[in-house]
Amino acid sequence: MDTTAQREERFRTILETIEAAFAIVQVKYDADDRPIDYRFVEANPAFERQAGVNLRGKWVTEFAPDLEDFWFQTYGHVAKTGEPANFENYASHFERWFDVKAIQVGNPADRQIAIFFSDVTERRAAQERLRISEALARENVERVQLALAAGAIIGTWHWDLPTDRFTVDKAFAQAFGLDPALGREGLSLEQVIATVHPEDRDPLKTAITEAIGRGGAYAHQYRVRRADGRYYWIEANGRVEHADDGTPLRFPGVLIDVEERRSVERERDRATAALRALNETLEQRVVERTADLMQAEEKLRQSQKMEAVGQLTGGIAHDFNNLLAGISGSLELINQRIDQGRLEEVDKYMHAAQAATRRAAALTHRLLAFSRRQTLDPRPTDVNTLMVGITEMVQRTVGPGISVETVGAPALWPTLVDAGQLENALLNLCINARDAMPEGGSITIKTANKRIKGEFAAALDLPAGEYVSLSVTDTGTGMSPDIIAKAFDPFFTTKPIGQGTGLGLSMIYGFAKQSGGQVRAYSTVGEGTTMCIYLPRYEGEAVTDDLDTRHLHGPCAAASETILVVDDEPTVRMLLTDVLAELGYTVIEAPDSAAGLRILQSDAHIDLLITDVGLPGGMNGRQMADAGRETRPDLKTLFITGYAETAAIGNDPLGVGMWVLTKPFGVDALTSRVRELMSSQA
């Protein structure tokens, strides 16, 4: 009885001598249990012969780093599941086709498989040659059938290859003026070519030689001169027949007149070329037309912009003319009454001028808000607290015929916003809601936390994220879609002339955008309107701004307190100097930033700097103040401006002891802010 050693020796002898390739491989997996490599534990000589390299103990990626992923996936599946695989596949690294059978061997935990494969490249190549030949044969049969149907067969031939003897029919001989002395049988290939195809000798012989070598179908087109002296395109169409041992035996075929078909093809090629040229020029014309359309569109946009600017400036001119008429007329009458000694009438005209001035200031403020250029003082704000604080004012403003309800969201997020401007916006929305309910109704002011993302964020023209919403809903007449589309346009209003500037909603729009948010209108005619302001969430705690609780009246200035006033407008500088001097302060003036900085860098005693933001002299007010703080780190500063972009004030928040006051301002506002800064701790 055979021992185990004998059986193993016999098995190894068989593996060493058989022609079939055999190997045992161990599959390697990554951390996600995906097969990424395999190592050859064993490989017989046939395997190494077919692979062309000694593989024992090597990982496949060492010699075939670009091996197709198919091999890893297939072998990995067999090693992991135990399911055998039998397949044929092409290995591009070896440039060969292999017939493979893979089975799991040994302990499944070892992830090893046995592979048997054979090189079937020649068989696959023969199959491919046969497929091509059969396809060409089918095509040739179809062409011959079409030629027969069209009467385009010129003649036939039969070539006995072992004896090199050509036989042609009568039609063949007549068509090409074959020398009658040669006959139609027993011709050689050289005789036929020399007589029939003298001008196409070499290409024709090459095509015939290739056809004989590969066997199967043959088709070749060439141009020849026939018996009438004219040139024609013909096609030789036949099939080379081989013996079982591969010896070429016969080569029968036909000659087909393809002149007409070639003419059609030439016409088709010309049409294709013309179409291609047309497409190329069409593309150029499309580009030119597109450029023309873009230019026309740009002109239209420019026209629309100019129309909008005209509407805007027309509205501003109309409103400011009214205000200037009130101011200039009041000042003229004041001057006349003083000259006439009628001083008791001065107050009336003074109040009229002041009222017109306040309305002009409000108009410029709305314009700056719409253009997103207003001076904002954003602070972390609890909108619920702001909403509750303004409710009483809203109720008084809208009147007793309209009920006002507030709904504050629990745990409302804070937002970074100018609380005063948000109050103005909320009051504006409530006034609009009141005007939409002439017969009375209700207003609901509501806050909410909103997580906005995806399509809704795109529709709002907002980055996806977390926002606080403040909405005002009324039960009024509502707005149609075309009115909603124009609601935020400057000077658009549904109110009669003289009852509204149309800047209210555009001001809210500009304020919301400048604050990093958005405002939208949702309305149905006859059912009411909801106006909603969206403001970005602030990651932090809200703070209480006690600016509005400051007293306008405080202690007078100390005798030693000095204020530096820097403004390039002499009238503003004069007014500031007179007001501050009347309060008891010592005032130093400077007309530009260069002069102001020289004073700041001098030994002069200065308690407060009041400066315009936009200054001549090489730097703006913020830059001058920052430069002054290099030598006076505790310098208190009040910026006054009518136009304060981030670029003017700076991207960094204002430091301790820095405040902003927007032009135009009242004397009381200036006094209050100065006293507040003077009494604050730097």
C-alpha positions in Angstrom: 0.0 0.0 0.0 1.3 3.4 -0.9 2.6 5.6 1.9 1.7 9.2 2.2 5.2 10.2 1.0 4.8 8.0 -2.0 1.4 9.6 -2.9 2.8 13.1 -2.5 5.8 12.2 -4.6 3.6 10.8 -7.4 1.3 13.9 -7.2 4.3 16.2 -7.5 5.7 14.2 -10.4 2.4 14.6 -12.2 2.3 18.3 -11.6 5.9 18.7 -12.7 5.3 16.9 -16.0 1.8 17.9 -17.2 1.3 20.6 -19.8 -1.5 22.3 -17.8 -0.4 25.2 -15.7 -1.0 24.8 -12.0 -0.4 27.1 -9.0 -1.5 27.6 -5.4 -1.9 31.2 -4.4 -2.7 33.0 -1.1 -5.0 36.0 -1.5 -4.3 39.2 0.5 -7.1 41.5 1.7 -7.1 45.1 3.0 -8.6 46.4 6.2 -12.1 46.5 4.5 -11.7 42.8 3.5 -11.2 43.6 -0.2 -8.8 41.5 -2.2 -5.8 43.6 -3.3 -3.0 41.0 -4.1 -2.1 37.4 -4.2 1.1 35.4 -3.6 2.3 32.2 -5.4 2.8 29.6 -2.8 3.4 26.8 -5.4 3.7 26.9 -9.2 4.6 24.0 -11.6 7.0 24.4 -14.5 4.2 24.7 -17.1 2.8 27.6 -15.1 6.1 29.3 -15.1 6.6 28.6 -18.9 3.3 30.1 -19.8 3.7 33.1 -17.4 7.3 33.6 -18.6 8.6 34.3 -15.1 9.5 32.3 -12.0 6.6 33.2 -9.7 7.2 31.0 -6.6 7.0 33.1 -3.4 6.2 36.3 -5.2 3.3 38.7 -5.1 1.6 39.3 -8.4 1.9 43.0 -8.1 5.7 42.7 -8.0 5.8 41.8 -11.7 2.4 43.0 -12.9 1.5 46.2 -11.0 -1.1 47.1 -13.6 -2.9 43.8 -13.6 -6.7 44.1 -14.1 -8.8 44.2 -11.0 -10.9 41.3 -12.4 -8.2 38.8 -11.3 -8.1 40.1 -7.7 -11.9 40.2 -7.4 -12.4 36.7 -8.9 -9.7 34.9 -6.9 -10.7 36.9 -3.8 -14.3 35.7 -4.2 -13.2 32.0 -4.5 -10.9 32.2 -1.5 -13.5 33.9 0.7 -16.6 31.9 -0.3 -15.3 28.6 -1.5 -17.3 28.9 -4.7 -15.2 27.6 -7.7 -14.7 29.8 -10.8 -14.2 28.7 -14.4 -13.7 31.4 -17.0 -11.7 32.7 -20.0 -10.1 36.1 -19.6 -7.5 38.3 -21.3 -4.4 39.4 -19.2 -3.1 42.5 -20.8 0.2 42.3 -18.9 1.0 38.9 -20.5 -0.9 39.8 -23.7 -2.5 36.4 -23.7 -5.9 34.7 -23.2 -6.2 32.1 -20.4 -8.8 29.4 -19.7 -8.8 29.3 -15.9 -10.4 27.1 -13.2 -9.9 28.2 -9.6 -11.0 26.2 -6.4 -10.5 26.8 -2.7 -7.9 24.5 -1.0 -6.9 23.8 2.6 -8.2 25.7 5.6 -10.7 28.4 4.5 -9.1 30.8 7.0 -5.8 30.6 5.0 -7.6 32.1 2.0 -5.7 29.9 -0.4 -6.9 28.6 -3.9 -5.6 26.2 -6.5 -5.5 27.5 -10.1 -5.4 25.5 -13.3 -5.1 27.3 -16.6 -4.2 26.9 -20.2 -2.9 29.5 -22.7 -5.8 29.7 -25.3 -4.4 32.7 -27.1 -4.0 30.9 -30.4 -7.4 29.4 -30.3 -9.0 32.8 -29.5 -7.0 34.4 -32.4 -8.1 31.7 -34.8 -11.7 32.3 -33.7 -11.3 36.0 -34.2 -9.8 35.5 -37.7 -12.7 33.1 -38.5 -15.3 35.6 -37.2 -13.7 38.4 -39.3 -13.6 36.2 -42.4 -17.2 35.1 -42.0 -18.3 38.6 -41.5 -16.4 39.6 -44.7 -17.8 36.6 -46.5 -21.4 37.6 -45.6 -20.7 41.1 -46.7 -19.2 39.9 -50.0 -22.2 37.6 -50.6 -24.5 40.6 -50.1 -22.4 42.7 -52.5 -22.4 40.0 -55.1 -26.2 39.6 -54.8 -26.7 43.3 -55.2 -24.3 43.3 -58.2 -26.3 40.5 -59.8 -29.5 42.3 -59.2 -28.1 45.5 -60.7 -26.4 43.7 -63.7 -23.0 44.9 -62.5 -21.1 41.5 -62.7 -18.3 41.9 -65.2 -17.1 38.3 -65.2 -15.9 35.4 -63.1 -12.6 33.6 -62.5 -11.3 30.4 -61.0 -7.7 30.1 -59.8 -6.2 26.7 -59.0 -3.6 27.7 -56.5 -1.3 24.6 -56.4 -0.8 24.9 -60.2 -1.2 28.7 -60.5 -3.7 28.2 -63.4 -6.3 30.9 -64.0 -9.6 30.3 -65.8 -11.8 33.3 -66.8 -15.1 33.4 -68.5 -15.9 35.0 -71.8 -17.4 38.2 -70.3 -14.2 38.6 -68.2 -12.0 38.3 -71.3 -14.1 40.7 -73.4 -14.4 43.3 -70.7 -10.6 43.7 -70.4 -9.6 42.9 -73.9 -7.7 39.8 -72.9 -5.4 38.7 -75.7 -7.3 35.9 -77.5 -4.0 34.2 -78.2 -3.7 33.5 -74.5 -7.1 31.8 -74.3 -9.3 31.8 -71.2 -7.8 28.8 -69.4 -4.4 27.9 -68.0 -3.4 31.5 -67.5 -0.9 32.5 -64.8 -1.4 35.2 -62.2 1.4 37.3 -63.8 -0.3 37.1 -67.2 -3.6 38.2 -65.9 -2.1 41.1 -64.0 0.1 42.2 -66.8 -2.8 42.2 -69.2 -5.7 43.4 -67.1 -4.2 45.4 -64.2 -0.8 46.7 -65.3 -1.1 50.0 -63.4 -2.1 48.4 -60.1 0.4 45.5 -60.1 2.1 45.8 -56.7 -0.9 46.8 -54.5 -3.0 44.0 -56.2 -0.3 41.3 -55.7 0.1 42.4 -52.0 -3.7 42.1 -51.4 -3.8 38.7 -53.1 -0.8 37.4 -51.1 -2.4 38.4 -47.8 -5.7 36.8 -48.7 -4.0 33.5 -49.6 -2.1 33.6 -46.4 -5.0 34.0 -44.1 -7.7 32.2 -46.2 -11.3 33.0 -46.2 -13.1 35.9 -47.9 -11.3 38.4 -50.1 -12.4 41.8 -51.5 -10.2 44.4 -53.1 -11.1 47.5 -55.2 -8.9 49.1 -57.8 -9.1 51.3 -60.9 -8.4 49.6 -64.3 -8.6 50.5 -68.0 -11.1 48.4 -69.8 -11.3 47.4 -73.5 -13.1 50.7 -74.4 -10.0 52.6 -73.2 -11.8 54.2 -70.3 -10.9 53.8 -66.6 -13.4 52.1 -64.2 -13.4 51.2 -60.6 -13.9 47.4 -60.1 -14.0 45.0 -57.1 -12.5 41.6 -57.1 -14.6 39.5 -54.7 -13.9 35.9 -53.8 -12.9 33.3 -51.2 -9.7 31.4 -50.7 -10.3 27.7 -49.9 -7.7 25.8 -47.9 -7.1 22.0 -47.4 -7.4 20.5 -43.9 -3.6 20.8 -43.5 -3.8 24.6 -44.3 -2.6 24.3 -47.9 -4.3 26.8 -50.2 -6.3 25.1 -52.9 -8.7 27.2 -54.8 -9.5 30.9 -55.2 -12.8 31.5 -57.1 -14.4 34.9 -57.5 -16.2 37.5 -59.5 -15.4 41.0 -60.8 -18.0 43.6 -60.0 -18.4 47.0 -61.7 -18.4 49.5 -58.7 -17.9 52.7 -60.7 -21.5 53.9 -60.1 -21.3 53.0 -56.4 -17.9 54.8 -56.1 -19.5 57.8 -57.8 -22.3 57.7 -55.2 -19.7 57.4 -52.5 -17.8 60.3 -53.9 -20.9 62.4 -54.0 -21.7 61.3 -50.5 -18.2 62.2 -49.4 -18.5 65.6 -51.0 -21.9 66.1 -49.3 -20.4 65.1 -46.0 -17.4 67.5 -46.4 -19.8 70.2 -47.4 -22.0 69.5 -44.4 -18.9 69.4 -42.2 -17.9 72.8 -43.6 -21.4 74.1 -43.1 -21.4 72.9 -39.5 -18.1 74.6 -38.9 -19.3 77.8 -40.4 -22.6 77.3 -38.6 -20.7 77.0 -35.4 -18.9 80.2 -36.2 -22.1 81.9 -37.1 -23.7 80.7 -33.9 -20.7 82.1 -31.9 -21.1 85.4 -33.7 -24.8 85.4 -33.2 -24.4 84.6 -29.6 -21.9 87.4 -29.2 -24.4 89.8 -30.9 -27.2 88.6 -28.6 -25.0 89.0 -25.5 -24.1 92.5 -26.7 -27.8 93.3 -27.2 -28.6 91.8 -23.9 -25.9 93.9 -22.3 -27.3 97.0 -23.9 -30.7 96.0 -22.7 -29.4 95.5 -19.2 -27.6 98.9 -19.4 -30.8 100.5 -20.6 -32.8 98.9 -17.8 -30.1 100.1 -15.3 -30.3 103.6 -16.7 -34.1 103.4 -16.5 -33.8 102.2 -12.9 -31.3 105.0 -12.1 -33.6 107.5 -13.8 -36.5 106.3 -11.7 -34.4 106.4 -8.6 -32.9 109.8 -9.2 -36.3 111.1 -10.3 -37.9 109.9 -7.1 -35.0 111.3 -5.0 -35.2 114.7 -6.8 -39.0 114.9 -6.3 -38.8 114.2 -2.6 -35.7 116.3 -2.0 -37.2 119.2 -3.9 -40.2 119.1 -1.6 -37.9 119.0 1.4 -35.6 121.7 0.2 -38.5 123.9 -0.6 -39.7 123.6 3.0 -36.2 124.2 4.4 -35.2 127.1 2.1 -38.6 128.7 2.3 -38.6 128.5 6.1 -35.2 130.0 6.3 -36.1 132.9 4.0 -39.2 133.7 6.1 -37.2 133.4 9.3 -34.8 136.0 7.8 -37.7 138.3 6.8 -39.5 138.0 10.1 -36.3 138.9 12.0 -35.8 141.9 9.7 -39.4 142.9 10.3 -39.1 142.4 14.1 -41.9 139.8 14.1 -39.9 137.4 16.2 -43.0 135.6 17.6 -43.4 133.9 14.2 -39.8 132.6 13.9 -40.5 129.5 15.9 -43.2 128.3 13.5 -40.8 128.4 10.5 -38.0 127.0 12.6 -40.0 123.9 13.4 -41.0 123.5 9.8 -37.4 123.6 8.6 -36.3 121.2 11.3 -39.1 118.8 10.4 -38.1 118.9 6.7 -34.5 118.3 7.7 -35.5 115.2 9.7 -37.5 113.9 6.8 -34.5 114.5 4.5 -32.3 112.6 6.9 -34.7 109.7 7.0 -34.8 109.6 3.2 -31.0 109.5 2.9 -31.0 106.8 5.6 -33.4 104.7 3.6 -31.3 105.2 0.5 -28.2 104.1 2.3 -30.1 101.1 3.7 -31.3 100.1 0.2 -27.8 100.4 -1.2 -26.4 98.4 1.8 -24.1 101.3 2.7 -25.6 102.5 5.9 -23.6 102.6 9.1 -24.5 99.5 11.2 -23.6 98.7 14.8 -24.2 95.0 14.9 -24.4 93.4 18.4 -25.4 89.9 19.6 -29.2 90.4 19.9 -32.1 88.5 21.4 -34.8 89.1 18.8 -37.6 87.9 21.2 -36.6 90.6 23.7 -36.5 93.2 20.9 -39.9 92.1 19.6 -41.5 92.4 23.0 -39.9 95.7 23.7 -41.3 97.3 20.5 -44.8 95.8 20.7 -46.3 98.7 22.6 -45.0 101.2 20.1 -46.3 99.1 17.2 -49.8 98.9 18.8 -49.9 102.7 19.3 -48.7 103.2 15.7 -51.2 100.9 14.0 -54.2 102.1 16.1 -56.9 100.4 18.2 -58.7 98.9 15.1 -55.9 96.4 14.6 -54.8 93.8 17.1 -51.1 93.0 17.5 -50.0 89.5 18.7 -46.4 88.4 19.3 -45.3 84.7 19.2 -41.7 84.2 20.4 -40.0 80.9 19.6 -38.7 79.2 22.8 -34.9 79.0 23.0 -34.5 81.4 20.1 -31.0 81.7 18.8 -29.2 85.1 19.1 -28.3 87.0 15.9 -25.6 89.6 15.2 -27.6 92.6 14.1 -28.0 96.4 14.6 -30.9 96.3 17.0 -32.0 99.8 16.3 -32.2 99.2 12.5 -34.0 95.9 13.1 -36.6 97.8 15.2 -37.0 100.3 12.4 -37.5 97.5 9.9 -40.0 95.8 12.1 -42.0 99.0 12.6 -41.9 99.7 8.9 -43.4 96.2 8.2 -46.1 96.8 10.7 -47.0 100.1 9.2 -47.2 98.5 5.8 -49.5 95.8 7.3 -51.7 98.5 8.8 -52.0 100.3 5.5 -53.1 96.9 3.9 -56.0 96.7 6.4 -58.1 99.9 6.0 -61.1 98.1 7.6 -59.0 96.7 10.5 -57.6 93.3 11.2 -54.8 91.6 13.0 -51.0 91.6 12.9 -48.9 88.6 14.1 -45.2 89.1 14.8 -43.4 85.8 15.1 -39.9 84.5 15.6 -38.5 81.1 14.8 -35.2 79.1 14.4 -34.7 78.0 10.8 -32.3 75.4 9.4 -32.1 76.4 5.7 -30.5 74.1 3.2 -30.8 72.7 -0.3 -33.3 74.1 -2.8 -34.9 76.4 -0.2 -31.5 78.0 0.5 -31.0 78.5 -3.2 -34.5 80.0 -3.6 -33.7 82.5 -0.9 -30.3 83.3 -2.3 -28.7 82.4 1.0 -25.9 80.0 2.0 -27.2 76.9 3.7 -27.1 77.2 7.4 -28.9 78.3 10.6 -31.0 81.5 10.7 -33.3 83.4 12.9 -36.6 84.5 11.2 -38.7 87.5 12.2 -42.0 87.6 10.3 -45.0 90.0 10.2 -48.3 88.5 9.0 -51.4 90.6 8.3 -55.0 89.8 7.3 -55.1 92.5 4.7 -55.7 92.7 1.0 -52.6 90.7 -0.1 -50.4 91.1 -3.1 -50.5 89.6 -6.6 -47.3 87.8 -7.9 -46.4 90.7 -10.1 -46.6 93.1 -7.2 -44.5 90.8 -5.0 -41.9 90.7 -7.8 -41.5 94.5 -7.6 -42.1 95.0 -3.9 -38.5 95.6 -3.0 -37.7 97.9 -6.0 -36.8 101.4 -5.0 -39.6 104.0 -5.2 -42.1 101.3 -6.2 -45.3 101.8 -4.1 -49.0 101.0 -4.5 -49.9 104.1 -2.5 -51.1 107.3 -4.1 -48.6 110.1 -4.9 -47.6 111.9 -1.8 -48.5 109.1 0.6 -45.3 107.1 0.4 -41.8 107.1 -1.2 -41.6 103.4 -1.9 -38.3 103.1 -0.1 -39.6 101.3 3.0 -39.3 97.7 1.7 -36.2 98.4 -0.3 -34.6 99.8 2.9 -35.5 96.6 4.7 -34.1 94.5 1.8 -30.8 96.4 1.9 -30.6 96.2 5.7 -31.2 92.4 5.7 -28.6 91.8 2.9 -26.1 94.0 4.6 -26.6 92.0 7.8 -25.9 88.7 5.9 -29.6 87.7 5.6 -32.5 88.1 3.3 -36.2 89.2 3.3 -39.0 87.6 1.4 -42.7 88.3 0.8 -45.4 85.5 0.8 -48.9 86.7 -0.1 -52.2 85.7 -1.5 -54.7 88.2 -2.8 -57.6 88.6 -0.4 -56.0 86.5 2.3 -53.1 88.6 3.6 -49.3 88.9 3.5 -46.3 87.6 5.5 -43.1 89.5 5.3 -40.2 87.5 6.7 -36.7 88.6 7.6 -34.0 85.9 7.8 -30.8 86.7 9.8 -27.8 84.5 10.4 -27.5 82.7 13.8 -24.9 84.0 16.1 -22.8 81.4 17.9 -22.7 83.1 21.3 -24.8 84.8 23.9 -26.9 87.9 23.3 -26.0 91.1 25.1 -28.2 93.9 26.3 -27.6 97.3 24.6 -28.4 100.0 27.1 -27.7 102.8 24.6 -31.4 103.9 24.5 -31.4 104.2 28.4 -28.6 106.7 28.4 -29.6 110.1 29.8 -29.3 113.0 27.4 -28.5 115.3 30.3 -25.4 114.6 32.4 -22.6 116.4 34.1 -21.1 119.3 32.3 -17.6 119.1 30.8 -14.7 119.5 33.1 -12.6 122.6 32.5 -9.6 120.5 31.4 -11.4 118.2 28.9 -10.2 118.7 25.3 -11.7 117.4 22.1 -10.0 117.2 18.7 -12.5 117.6 15.8 -11.3 116.5 12.3 -13.7 117.1 9.4 -13.0 118.4 5.9 -16.4 120.2 5.7 -16.1 123.7 7.3 -19.8 124.0 8.1 -19.9 120.7 10.0 -16.6 121.6 11.8 -18.0 125.0 12.8 -21.2 123.4 14.1 -19.4 120.8 16.1 -17.0 123.3 17.5 -19.8 125.7 18.6 -21.9 122.9 20.2 -18.9 121.4 22.1 -17.6 124.8 23.2 -21.1 125.7 24.5 -20.9 122.5 26.6 -17.7 123.7 28.2 -15.1 121.6 26.2 -11.9 122.9 24.8 -12.0 122.2 21.0 -9.0 121.8 18.6 -9.8 121.7 14.9 -8.2 120.0 11.9 -9.4 120.0 8.3 -7.8 116.7 7.1 -6.2 113.4 8.3 -2.6 114.6 7.9 -3.2 117.7 10.2 -5.2 115.6 12.6 -2.5 113.0 12.9 0.2 115.7 13.5 -1.9 116.9 16.5 -2.4 113.4 17.8 1.3 112.7 17.6 2.1 116.0 19.4 2.1 116.7 23.2 -1.3 118.3 23.1 -3.7 117.0 25.8 -6.7 115.3 24.1 -9.5 113.4 25.8 -11.7 112.6 22.8 -11.2 112.4 19.0 -14.3 113.2 16.9 -13.5 112.5 13.2 -15.3 112.0 9.9 -14.6 108.7 8.3 -14.0 110.0 4.8 -11.1 112.4 5.0 -8.6 113.8 2.6 -4.9 113.8 3.5 -3.8 110.3 2.7 -5.8 108.2 5.1 -9.4 107.9 6.3 -10.7 108.6 9.8 -10.3 105.0 11.0 -6.7 104.8 9.8 -5.9 108.1 11.4 -7.5 107.0 14.7 -5.6 103.7 14.7 -2.3 105.6 14.0 -3.1 108.0 16.8 -3.7 105.1 19.2 -0.2 103.9 18.7 1.0 106.8 20.9 -2.4 107.3 22.8 -3.6 103.7 23.4 -6.6 104.9 25.5 -7.8 107.5 23.0 -11.6 107.6 22.9 -13.0 108.1 19.4 -16.3 109.1 17.9 -16.6 108.5 14.2 -19.2 110.6 12.4 -20.2 109.6 8.9 -23.0 109.7 6.4 -21.5 106.9 4.3 -19.8 104.1 6.1 -18.9 100.9 4.3 -16.8 98.2 5.8 -14.0 99.4 3.7 -14.1 102.8 5.4 -14.6 101.7 9.0 -12.5 98.6 8.5 -13.1 94.8 8.6 -12.1 94.6 12.2 -14.8 95.5 14.9 -14.4 98.9 16.6 -12.2 98.8 19.6 -13.0 99.7 23.2 -13.9 103.4 23.5 -14.8 103.7 19.8 -18.4 104.6 18.7 -20.1 105.6 15.5 -22.6 108.5 15.0 -24.5 108.7 11.6 -24.9 112.0 9.8 -27.1 114.0 9.9 -27.5 113.9 13.7 -29.2 116.1 16.2 -27.5 118.2 18.8 -29.0 116.1 21.6 -27.7 112.8 20.0 -24.2 114.4 19.7 -24.3 115.6 23.2 -25.5 112.3 24.6 -22.8 110.3 22.7 -20.0 112.7 23.7 -21.0 112.6 27.4 -21.3 108.8 27.3 -17.8 108.4 25.8 -16.3 110.9 28.3 -17.8 109.1 31.3 -16.8 105.6 30.0 -13.8 103.7 31.1 -11.3 103.3 28.2 
